[in-house]
């Protein structure tokens, strides 16, 4: 049983609902590396709906290990938590080197304005809004991508007192993936994400985040975040497109897992969890009319390293605003209950 937190209390703790729908303003929204009270920063690029066998691609970076247990990788710390970064480069053809830890001081190059983020020899993200590049070279799975960010932003969190901010920009990407001596051109929609937090342990227990590219212009983001006693900290769907800031739905939403995988995954921190095998979610508008219905079947390609959880892909069928849809979705999932 999931326990909803009253809207007035959620909005008092998290101001993100009041700032969504406004165009992105780089002068007002931070994108800087860890500094001062912000000991942990996350940069991420997530791409769903890639062709087989890739299905998805994510670049999930965390600079400075957070106090939040669901995000933390203690086993990577060799110096200090603040000096420890980690990187997941996940895709459907996961390679043994898809997850790694680094000393920020010794192994990384992080410019103060975040115009260059280099993690060892494994990933370089460069540029300033709205143009970015992401490169991974001389690996079994490599790529060279160019991103153009729009001004369509989804604010996931803007916690009281500046404890935690998290947002995602809708982007167009284009480039080349290289695998097994083949170069595959790719293009489409993705997200560029940023989060920053102070050194506090927020009580998160369950999290799933999913991305669907409905068509060449439209993207849907789905978030389900639970706290102690299955309290619903956030359950939202964000719908946006290249030419529309879209809408946010948070009142009539359900997420159900019909079947879990038989395998129990054990994280490097010793947390045991099962991944979803079949699941569904439904979003209705305030009038009770269906906006989107999704039935998903996981592809079995979950990779560890989405903070202290997993990321992968799934095949979905469903309806979006009355039209039948299908494709390959991106999913992040962790269950610390």
N, C-alpha and C positions, 0 to 999 in steps of 0.2 A: 504493500500500500504506500502510495506517494502522498506526502503531506504538502499542500500548497501553502506558501507564505503569503500573507495578505499583501495586496499590491502596494498599499501605502507604505508598508514596512520595507518591501523590496526597493521601492523607488527612493526611500529615505537613505538606504545603504548604498544603492547603485544608481547613479544619475544618467546611465547610458540611454535610457528610454527617452529622456528629454532632449538629447542632442542628436539622435538619429534622424536621417532625412535631410540634413544639411550638407552642402558640397564640402569636400575635403579642402582644408586650408592648411598648407604646409607650415605657414607662419604660426599657426595656433596649435597644431597637433605635433607632439614630440616624436622624434625618430632616433634619438641619440643613444649611444652605448651606455653601459652602467656608469653612474656618476653620483656622488653624494649619497643621499638617502636611498637612491634606487640601485640596489645591489644586484638585481637580476634583470636581464633584458632578453627578449625573444624576438628573433627575426625568422620569418618563414615564408616559403613559396610553395603553394600546393596546386597541383594540376590533376584534375580528373579526366576520365574518358580518353585516355591515350589508346592507340591501337595495340592489339595483341603483339607480343606477350607482355607489354609493359603495363598497360591498364591505368597506371597512375604514376606520378612522380611527386615526391615531397622533399624539401630541403628545410629541415627543422633545426634551428640553432638555439641554444640557451647559453648565455654568457653570465656566469655567476650562478652557483647552485642555490636554489631558493629554499626557504624553510618549509614551504608547502610540500608535504610528503608525496603527493601524487605527481609532482613535477621534478622531484629530486633524485639524483644519482650519486649517492654517497660513495659507491665503490670506485668512482672515477677520480675522487679527490686525492691528489698527491701533495699539494702544497696547502692551499686554503680553498674554502668554498667559493670565495669571491674571485679567485684566480682560475677557477675550473670552468671550462666551456665544454659543451657536447654538441654533436652533430649527427643527425640522421639523414641519410640520402636513401630514401626508400622507393622501390618500384617493384613491379610484378616479377622481375628477374633478379631478385635480391642476391647480392654478392656478400662474401664473408666480411668485407670491410665497410658495410653500409652504416655502421654505428661506431663512433670513436669519441674519445675524450682528449682534451688539450689543456695545457697551461696557457692562459691568455697572454701572459708576459713573454713566455719563451717560444710558443708555437704559433701564435696568431698575429695578424696585423690588423688592428682595428683603429681606423682614423677617428679622431674626436667628433667629426661631423657625420660619421657613418657612411661616407662616400666610398669607402673600401672596407670590406669585411673578408679577411682571408683566414681560413682554418687549415693550418698546415699546408699540405699539398693536395687537399681533398676537395676544397670548394672555394671559389671567389665570387662574391656578390659585390658589384660596383655600380656607382651612379648616384644620381640625386633625382628626386621627383621632378618630372614623371617618367624618366627614362632610366632603366636598370639593365644590367647584364648578369647572367649567372653561368659560371663555367666550371666544369670538372673535366680534367684532362688526364690522359695516360692511365686510365683505370679500365677494368673489364667492362664497366658501364660508364660512359662519358657523355657530355653534352655541352652545347654552346647555345645559349638562349638569350634573346632580347625581349625585354618586357616594356610595355607602355602602360603606365597606370592611368586610370580615369579618375574623376573626382567623386566616384560612387563609393562611399565608405559605410561599413557596418561597424558600429560600436558595440562590442560584446560586454565591456565592463568599463565603468568609470566610478570606482568605489570612493566612498566618502573619505575625505582626508588625503586623497591621492595615494591610497594604499596600493591600488592595482588598476592599470589601464590596459585595455586590449582592443585592437581594432583590425579590420581587414579591408584592403582596397581591391576593387575589381580591376583586373588588368587583362590586356591582350598580350599574348606571347607568340613568338615565332623563332624557329631555329632548327637544330639538328641533334638527334640522339645517335650515338655511336655504340654499337654492340656487336660482338662477334664479327668484326671487320666489315660491318655494314653501317652505312649512314642513312638514317631515316628522317626525312623532313617532318616537322610537326608544327602545328599552330592551333590557336584557339583561345579560350578564356581560362584565367587562373586567378589566384589571389596572392597579394603581397601583404604579409601580416607583421604586426609589431605589438609587443607587450612589454610593460615594465612594472616592477613591484618592489616594495620595501621588504625588509627582512622580518616578515611575520608569517606565522603558520596559519593560513586560512583553512577552515575545516571542510575541504572538498572530499567526497567519498566516491562519486561515480561521475564519469564524463564521457559523452560521445559528441563528436562534431563531424558533420557530413557535408559534402559539397557535390552538387549536381550541376552540370552544364546542360540546360534544357534544350537550347538551340545555340546558334552562332552568336546570339546577343544576350541571352538570358541565363542568369545563374541563381541558384537557390542554395542558401546556407541553413543548416539545421543544427541547433545546439540543445543538449539536455545535460544539465549540471545539477547534481544532488549533493546535499550536505548530510549532517548527522540525522539518523532516524528517517532516511529517505525524504528529507525536506527538499522541496524543489527550489533551488537557488536561481535557476534560469531554465526556461523551456521556451525557445523562440525559433521562428523561421524568418529568414531575411530573403526577400526577393528583390532582385535588381537587374538592370540591363544596361547596355552601353549607352542608351539614350533615355534612361529613366532611373531616378533614384529609388523607385519602387516603394515597398511597404514592409512593415514588420508585423508579425502575428505572434501573440503570446497568450491568448485566452483559451482558444479551443484547439489544443494540440495533444496528441497522444503518441507514445513510442512504446512498442511492445516487441519483445524478443520471443519468438515462438520456439526456437530450438538453439541450444548452445552446442558448440563443438565438444566432442568427447574428450579431447586432449586438454589437460590442465597445463597452462603455461606458468612457469615460475620465473619471475623477473630476476635480474642480478641482485636486487635488494631483498629477494626472498618472498615477494608477494605472489600468491597463487590466484589465478583467475582463468576463466574460460572465455573464449571469444564467441561472438554471436555467429550462428550459421544461417538462420532464417529470422527475419525481423520485418517490421512494418512501422510506418508512421503516417499520421494524418493531420492535416491542418485545415481548419475552417475559419471563415471570417466572422466578424461580430454578429452577422445575421444568421450564422449557422450554415452557410453555404460552403461546400467543399472548395478548397483552393488547390490542394495537392494531396494525392494519396500515393504512397510508395510501398511496394513489396520488394524486399531485397534478399538476395542470396549471396553470401560471402564467397569470394573466390579462393579463400584459403591462402592468401599471400600476406598475412599480417607480419610486419617487421617491428622488432622492438626498437625503442628509442624515441617515441613520441613522448618526450619528458620521461616518465617512468611507466609508460604504457605502450600501446601498439597502434600501428596505422596500416591500412591496406585498402582493398577495393571490393566492390560487389556489383553484381548485375541486378538491374532493377527494371520493373515494369510498373505502370501506374497511370495516373491522370493528372494533368496540370491545366487548371481552368477549363475543364471539360474535354480536353484533347488527350488521346492516348499517347504515352511517352515510354521510352525505354532507352537504356544506355548503361554506362559503367560509372558508378559513383565512387567517391573517395570517402573513407571512414577512419576516424580516430576513435579509440575505445580503450577505456581503463576502468576497472571495477575494484576498488579498495574497500568494499563494504565487508 
